[in-house]
Every structure is written in structure tokens, then in C-alpha cells.
Amino acid sequence: MPQIVTLRTDSDPNGETIAVVLSQDAVCLGPDGEPWSGVSLNSQEARTLAARLVALAVEIEGQRDLDRRTCPDSLDKLASILVFHDGSEQGHRAFRLALDLAARSLATIQLIGIFGVQAGKLEPSALPEDYEWQRGWLGRLTQMYSGEAEKEGVELRTTLVAASDQQAMSELFDGSRFDLIVFPHRVSDSSDECGTAKALMQSLAKATKSKILFCP
């Protein structure tokens, strides 16, 4: 069955572009009855493809603003840092980066631990046991992090939020002002129509004056 893949690419020296790739078996009949290299889409498939292209375009346009907000030269004299941790290795590296930056400027750190996510995907899990063990794991991590922050002379505050609590996700930036926000990189994948990553990225729109870092 023919397939269409859309992705961001750096092939254009003038900036990032969107590539639309067709599988080798993508052949349809043209108006003249001759075979063309392409695919036929019904209305729903066309809408889905259009939505994906618009989402990629928005990501590319928004990246320019993020690039200005993540310039390394602007990461001095920080007073407050917000860091997200999903229990993953990326989340661990995000905290390490936040602690290193906070130690340089004696900034305070607010750590938000997100528990109850699917393996390999920042989406709410349907399994109650995932919430239980991930909450326990993040609890042990934050205890360890508190000791490390104390040694560096950094004030660390922690809050744990369930991935399924969409209201709490949407309110994370309400009434708060952070100089820097650090995310695990997989949070930036908001291609799904709903879910934890999507909710976080939508809430991030409220933090217009904060600098943003995505930690690989």
C-alpha cells in the first residue's frame, strides 16, 4: 500500500524545509489515464496530510523564536529555573544541566516530576501500576537531587504531577515567572493530537519571557 511520509529537513541552505516522501509503489492514474508517480487521497486522508503539513510549518516558524530564547550567551544571571523530569535518562540530564546552571548563578530550581507515562512515549499510561512505580522512582530521585543541590548551595523545590492530570499540566506556568525552563527533548515532540507533551507545549505559550532549553 502506498505511503506518504512528511518530515523536517535541512536540505535547503536558506532554512529548514518540509519533505514529502512517497513510497516506491506510489502510483496513480492521471487525467489522461497514464500512470503517474503519486497517490490518490480521499477527503479525510487529505485533511490529515494538510494538518500534518501545517503542524510542521508551525514548528519551523516557532523554532526561530526558540532559537533566540535559547542563546547560550543569555544563560547568565539566572534567578530561577524550572526543570521537567519524566523519570527518563533525558530527564536526568535535564536536571543535571539545570543544577550546573543554577550553581553558577545561585538560582533556585523548581523541579516538576511527571509520573504515569508510557514507555518510550510521553503519553499518559492506562496502567495503574505505572503511576505507582514511577511516582516512587521520582521520589527517590528527588531525594538524591536534594542532597546534591544542598552541596552546591542551591535551593531545590519539587512537585510531582500525574501525566493524566491535564488541568494541572495546563496550570504549571500560571502565576509563575522563571528565567529558564529546561525540558527533556522528547517533550518537544507534540505531533500527537493530545497527551502530556501536547499539553506542556501549549502551556509553554504562557511563559513568553522565559528562556527555553531542550536537553537531549
C-alpha positions in Angstrom: 0.0 0.0 0.0 1.5 3.4 -0.9 2.7 5.5 2.0 3.4 9.3 2.5 6.0 10.4 5.0 6.4 14.1 5.9 9.4 15.3 7.8 11.5 18.4 8.5 14.8 18.6 6.6 17.9 20.9 6.4 18.3 20.3 2.7 17.8 24.0 1.8 20.7 26.3 2.7 18.3 29.1 3.3 16.5 27.4 6.1 14.6 24.3 7.3 12.1 22.9 4.9 9.4 20.1 4.8 10.0 17.0 2.7 7.0 15.0 1.4 8.3 11.5 0.6 6.3 8.9 -1.4 7.0 5.1 -1.2 8.2 3.4 -4.4 4.8 1.8 -5.0 3.0 5.2 -5.0 1.4 5.2 -8.5 -2.0 6.5 -9.6 -3.7 7.2 -12.9 -3.6 10.7 -14.2 -6.4 12.6 -16.1 -5.1 11.1 -19.4 -5.3 7.5 -18.0 -1.5 7.2 -17.9 0.3 6.1 -14.6 1.6 9.0 -12.5 4.0 8.9 -9.6 1.7 9.9 -6.8 -1.2 8.8 -4.5 -4.9 9.3 -4.5 -6.4 10.6 -1.2 -9.9 10.7 0.0 -11.2 13.8 1.8 -10.2 12.6 5.3 -6.7 11.5 4.2 -6.2 14.9 2.5 -7.3 16.7 5.7 -4.9 14.6 7.8 -2.0 15.3 5.4 -2.8 19.0 5.4 -3.0 19.1 9.2 0.4 17.4 9.4 2.0 19.9 7.0 0.5 22.9 8.9 1.9 21.4 12.2 5.4 21.1 10.7 5.2 24.6 9.3 4.2 26.0 12.7 7.1 24.1 14.3 9.6 25.6 11.9 8.3 29.1 12.3 8.3 28.7 16.1 11.8 27.4 16.1 13.2 30.8 15.1 11.7 32.3 18.3 13.0 29.4 20.4 16.5 29.8 18.9 16.5 33.4 20.1 15.3 32.4 23.6 17.9 29.6 24.0 21.1 31.5 23.0 23.9 30.4 25.3 25.0 34.0 25.9 21.7 34.7 27.6 22.1 32.0 30.3 24.0 34.0 32.8 22.5 35.8 35.8 19.6 33.4 36.2 17.5 33.7 39.4 15.0 30.9 38.9 15.0 27.7 36.8 12.1 25.3 36.1 13.1 21.8 35.1 10.8 18.9 34.0 11.7 15.3 34.8 9.8 12.3 33.4 11.9 9.7 35.1 13.9 9.1 31.9 17.7 9.5 31.2 16.8 12.6 29.3 15.0 13.9 32.4 18.1 13.1 34.5 20.4 15.1 32.1 17.9 18.0 32.1 18.2 18.2 35.9 22.0 17.9 35.8 22.1 20.8 33.3 19.7 22.9 35.5 21.8 22.2 38.6 25.0 23.2 36.8 23.5 26.5 35.6 21.9 27.2 39.0 25.2 26.6 40.8 26.9 29.2 38.7 24.4 32.0 39.5 22.9 30.7 42.8 19.5 30.3 41.1 16.6 28.4 42.7 15.3 25.3 41.0 11.7 24.1 40.7 11.6 20.5 39.6 8.4 19.1 38.2 8.3 15.3 38.1 5.8 13.8 35.7 4.8 10.2 36.5 2.4 7.7 34.9 3.7 7.9 31.3 4.0 5.2 28.7 7.4 3.6 28.0 9.2 5.5 25.2 6.4 8.0 24.8 5.3 11.0 26.9 1.7 10.0 27.0 -0.5 9.0 30.0 -0.4 5.3 30.8 -3.5 3.3 31.2 -1.9 1.0 33.7 -2.3 2.0 37.4 1.0 0.2 38.3 2.9 2.7 36.0 1.7 5.6 38.2 2.7 3.8 41.4 6.2 2.7 40.5 7.1 5.9 38.5 6.0 8.1 41.4 8.2 6.0 43.8 11.1 6.3 41.3 10.8 10.0 41.0 10.5 10.3 44.8 13.8 8.5 45.2 15.4 10.6 42.5 14.3 13.9 44.1 15.7 12.8 47.5 19.1 12.2 45.8 18.8 15.5 43.9 18.0 17.4 47.1 21.3 16.3 48.6 23.3 17.3 45.5 21.6 20.7 45.4 22.4 21.3 49.0 26.0 20.6 48.4 26.0 23.2 45.6 24.2 25.8 47.8 21.1 25.7 45.5 17.6 25.8 46.8 15.5 22.9 45.2 11.8 22.6 45.3 10.0 19.6 43.9 6.4 18.9 42.7 5.1 15.6 41.3 2.3 15.7 38.7 0.4 12.8 37.2 0.6 12.6 33.4 -3.2 12.1 33.3 -3.9 15.4 35.2 -4.4 17.6 32.2 -5.7 20.5 34.3 -2.5 20.5 36.4 -0.4 20.4 33.2 -2.2 23.5 31.9 -1.7 25.4 35.1 2.0 24.7 35.5 3.0 28.2 34.3 0.2 30.2 35.8 1.3 32.9 38.2 5.0 31.8 38.0 8.0 33.5 36.4 11.1 31.5 35.6 14.2 32.9 33.9 14.9 29.4 32.3 12.8 26.3 31.6 14.6 23.0 30.9 12.8 20.1 29.2 13.8 16.6 28.3 14.0 16.7 24.5 11.1 14.3 23.9 8.7 16.8 25.3 9.2 18.8 22.1 7.6 16.0 20.1 4.0 17.3 20.2 2.9 15.8 16.9 0.1 13.8 18.7 -3.3 15.4 18.8 -3.4 15.1 22.6 -1.4 14.0 25.5 1.2 15.1 28.0 3.7 16.6 25.6 0.9 18.5 23.7 -0.4 19.9 27.0 3.0 21.0 28.1 3.9 22.7 24.8 0.5 24.5 24.8 1.1 25.7 28.4 4.5 26.9 27.5 2.9 29.6 25.4 2.2 31.4 28.7 5.9 31.6 29.5 6.7 34.3 27.0 9.6 35.8 28.9 11.3 32.6 29.9 14.3 31.1 28.0 13.8 27.6 26.9 16.2 24.6 26.7 15.5 21.1 25.4 18.0 18.6 26.8 18.9 15.6 24.5 
